[in-house]
Amino acid sequence: MPDTLPAFAGMCPGNRESAGKRLSGKTRKGDPWLRTALVEAAHAATHCKDSYLAAQYHRLVLRRGGKKATIAVGHTLLVIVYHVLADEKAYQELGGNYFDNYDRQAVQKRLVHRLEKLGYEVTLTPTSPTA
């Protein structure tokens, strides 16, 4: 069984490069019905509160815009469905704060730097031990 099926190609990002320079990230041709269903499901998933997919959308929409972020979430949904079917395991929601907990030090550093740029002096004291 090949790694990617032709029907799934409509949601895979392009990876065209020449001499180390990335040229195109346009999604490839694939099943338009599957793409439409995934984009619709992604749009619905981004409106769920406290979910991993909504958190991913809100991270990406700032840098890439709404439509590209929706396509990225649709691709993530496709990967999730593939692994649920291939591994025969139930989907495990990571939660809306997954990206904050993934690298806590980087989040703290970014937010402290942002407050210092606004003219505040910041000292961090943890309120309770984190797991």
C-alpha positions as CSV (number, residue, x, y, z in Angstrom):
1,M,0.0,0.0,0.0
2,P,1.5,3.4,-1.0
3,D,2.2,6.0,1.6
4,T,-0.2,8.6,0.0
5,L,-3.3,7.7,-2.0
6,P,-4.1,9.7,-5.1
7,A,-7.4,10.9,-3.5
8,F,-5.6,12.4,-0.6
9,A,-3.3,14.4,-2.8
10,G,-5.8,17.3,-2.9
11,M,-5.0,18.2,0.7
12,C,-1.2,17.6,0.7
13,P,0.9,20.8,0.5
14,G,3.2,21.1,-2.5
15,N,6.9,20.8,-1.9
16,R,8.5,22.3,-5.0
17,E,12.0,23.6,-4.6
18,S,15.0,24.4,-6.7
19,A,18.5,25.0,-5.4
20,G,17.2,24.9,-1.8
21,K,14.7,27.6,-2.4
22,R,11.0,26.7,-1.7
23,L,9.0,27.8,-4.7
24,S,5.4,26.5,-4.3
25,G,3.2,25.3,-1.5
26,K,0.1,25.0,-3.6
27,T,-1.9,21.9,-2.8
28,R,-1.8,19.3,-5.5
29,K,-4.7,17.9,-7.6
30,G,-6.9,15.4,-5.9
31,D,-10.5,14.4,-5.2
32,P,-12.5,17.7,-5.1
33,W,-15.3,16.0,-3.1
34,L,-13.0,14.9,-0.4
35,R,-11.3,18.3,-0.3
36,T,-14.7,20.0,0.0
37,A,-15.8,17.7,2.8
38,L,-12.5,18.2,4.7
39,V,-12.6,22.0,4.4
40,E,-16.2,22.0,5.6
41,A,-15.3,19.7,8.6
42,A,-12.2,21.9,9.3
43,H,-14.3,25.0,9.3
44,A,-16.7,23.4,11.9
45,A,-13.8,22.1,14.0
46,T,-12.2,25.5,14.2
47,H,-15.4,26.8,15.9
48,C,-15.3,24.2,18.7
49,K,-14.1,25.6,22.1
50,D,-11.0,24.2,23.8
51,S,-10.0,21.8,21.0
52,Y,-6.6,21.1,19.4
53,L,-7.8,21.9,15.9
54,A,-9.2,25.3,17.0
55,A,-5.9,26.1,18.7
56,Q,-4.0,25.1,15.6
57,Y,-6.3,27.3,13.4
58,H,-5.9,30.3,15.7
59,R,-2.1,29.9,15.6
60,L,-1.9,29.7,11.8
61,V,-4.5,32.3,10.9
62,L,-2.3,35.1,12.2
63,R,0.6,34.2,9.9
64,R,-1.1,32.7,6.9
65,G,-4.7,33.9,6.7
66,G,-8.0,32.3,7.1
67,K,-8.2,30.1,4.0
68,K,-4.7,28.7,4.2
69,A,-5.2,28.0,7.9
70,T,-8.5,26.2,7.1
71,I,-6.8,24.0,4.5
72,A,-4.0,23.2,7.0
73,V,-6.6,22.1,9.6
74,G,-8.3,20.0,6.9
75,H,-5.0,18.3,6.2
76,T,-4.6,17.7,9.9
77,L,-8.1,16.1,10.0
78,L,-7.1,13.9,7.1
79,V,-4.0,12.7,8.9
80,I,-6.0,12.1,12.1
81,V,-8.6,10.0,10.2
82,Y,-5.8,8.0,8.5
83,H,-4.1,7.2,11.8
84,V,-7.4,6.3,13.5
85,L,-8.3,3.9,10.7
86,A,-4.8,2.5,10.2
87,D,-3.9,2.0,13.8
88,E,-7.5,1.1,14.9
89,K,-7.3,3.4,17.9
90,A,-9.7,5.9,19.2
91,Y,-9.0,9.6,18.7
92,Q,-7.5,11.3,21.7
93,E,-8.1,15.0,21.9
94,L,-5.0,17.0,22.9
95,G,-6.9,20.1,24.1
96,G,-7.0,23.7,23.4
97,N,-3.9,24.5,25.5
98,Y,-1.7,21.9,23.8
99,F,0.6,24.5,22.2
100,D,1.0,26.5,25.4
101,N,2.0,23.3,27.3
102,Y,4.2,22.0,24.5
103,D,7.0,24.5,25.1
104,R,6.2,26.4,28.3
105,Q,9.6,28.1,28.4
106,A,9.2,29.6,24.9
107,V,5.7,30.9,25.8
108,Q,6.9,32.5,29.0
109,K,9.9,34.1,27.2
110,R,7.7,35.5,24.4
111,L,5.1,36.9,26.7
112,V,7.6,38.5,29.1
113,H,9.4,40.1,26.2
114,R,6.1,41.4,24.9
115,L,5.2,43.0,28.2
116,E,8.7,44.5,28.5
117,K,8.3,46.1,25.1
118,L,5.1,47.7,26.4
119,G,7.1,49.2,29.3
120,Y,6.5,46.9,32.2
121,E,9.0,45.3,34.5
122,V,8.2,41.6,34.8
123,T,9.1,39.0,37.4
124,L,7.7,35.5,37.3
125,T,6.7,33.5,40.4
126,P,4.9,30.2,39.9
127,T,1.6,29.9,41.7
128,S,1.6,26.1,42.0
129,P,3.7,23.2,40.9
130,T,2.8,22.1,37.3
131,A,2.6,18.5,36.2
